[in-house]
């Protein structure tokens, strides 16, 4: 893939992740999240967003707002999803 397209995709993906996180914080009553949401919605509606992506910004906002909130997955600090207490090694063992 073209490196510039990869960069553009990365910018849009980061904005989507930030928007989802801000929506979660807003749902928990964080008043500061509203400012970030407005800024990101402004980005999704901007000419710059249209340069970076073929997505419809309004449709993206609507879709993200309508999505069922998901809990953030825990990681081990290295970006690897944590396993439950049994993990791989506990699977299939009998006590």
Secondary structure as UniProt FT lines:
FT   HELIX           3..27
FT   TURN            28..29
FT   TURN            31..32
FT   HELIX           33..44
FT   HELIX           47..52
FT   HELIX           57..66
FT   TURN            87..92
//
